[in-house]
Amino acid sequence: MRKLLTILLTISVLSVFAQDGPMALKIGDKAPDFKAKDHAGNMVSLKELTKKGKVVVMFYRGAWCPYCNKYMSEIEKALPDFSAKNATVIAITPEPEESISKAVEKTKATFSIIYDKERSIMKQWKVAYEMSPDLQTKYKGYGLDLEKQQGDWMLPVPATYVIGKNGKIEFVHFDENYQKRAEIKDILMKL
């Protein structure tokens, strides 16, 4: 009986953690709306953009992440293909403006990049997570202290969504392995 109680208690603790952790929104879900200023000072409203066409919403960790920089460069190179399909690209990050400037410099990104200062967009989209203390120590050993750089250890799962004109999600790529990103061709097929 005691063993069964321990197993049940463990399962309930794990399910609470699973509910609080990042999870992908699903195809067909209504995309959480947001309104924020991008790195160029322009007001960006998801609701307004979807009136014009489909929107690609991408979450990235930061300019310090080589996988993020590579992916943002790939998105930038494909921007004419996105534009030809009347789609808008938006990137969202927990990095402050000075770091976004570094990302723009490294990737030549011309699309809107939003600093999610309060992490409210990341939380609404359920991509936010707190880096574990072990990983924090490891990253500090590499000379990266996100708490000093951005104020906390919260990051988004690198996720990419395509939002239709009706505000619903039509494509999802959500992978906790930060090295895996949505293929450009797969995104373009959904536009």
Disulfide bonds with the S-S distance in Angstrom:
none
